[in-house]
C-alpha cells in the first residue's frame, strides 16, 4: 500500500464497485416503483441487456487499451457511467421527460451502461500489471498475487458496504416520508422519490469520487515500457 499508483487504483475501483453494487441493489425498487415497470419478462430483458453490453464492452476496452492511455480510458468510462446514472434519475419517473412505464429507454441505457461499466473489469487489472512491474523494479519481487488479492478484497468491502448503505438509507428515507412502508399491500412506498436518487444520483456522485481518486495515477504507456525494458535488461544480466 506504500505504492501510490496502487493506492490510487485500489481506492478508485473500490468506490466504483460501491456505486455499481448500490445501483444494482436498488434496481428492482427502481423498476417497479419509480419507473412503473413490473412485467417479469421486461425486467429480465432490461437486466440481460446490461450483461450483453458488458460483453461487447470487454472486447472494446481490451482493444482500446492497446493504443490509448489506460488512465484516460478509465476516466472516460467513469464520467460516462456517472452521466448515464444521473439521467436515470432526472429523465425517468413521474413528471420527468421520459415518464413512466416505458422500457425502451431503460433497455438502451442498460446496454450502454454495460459497455461503460465493463471498463472496470478490464482497465484496472491492466493497470495493476504495470504497477507490478514498477514494484519488481523497486523491490526485485514479483507480487501479482498480493496486488490482485487486495483488489479483490476491495470489491468485497464495496459490495458489503453498498448493501448496508442501501438498506440503511431506505429505512431513513421511509421515516422521512411519513408514509407507507415497502411491502404494504396495495400501496406504493412513500419513499419513491428517494428510490430514484439511490438508483442513479447517489451512485453517480460516488463515481465522481472514484474519478477524483484515480487522478493521482501517473503511470503512462511510455513509463511502463521503459520499466519493462529495464526489467528485461536486468534479467539478461542475471542470466
Secondary structure, DSSP 8 states (H G I E B T S, - for coil): ---HHHHHHHHHHHHHHHHHHHHHHTHHHIIIIIS----HHHHHHHHHHHHHHHHHHHHHHHHHTTTS-HHHHHHHHHHHHHHHHHHHHHTSSTTSTT-SS-HHHHHHHHHHHHHHHTHHHHHHHHHHHHHHHHHHHHHS---HHHHHHHHHHHHHHHHHHHHHHHHHHHHHHHHHHTS--TT-TT---TTHHHHHIIIIIHHHHHHHHHHHHHTT----HHHHHHHHHHHHHHHHHH-
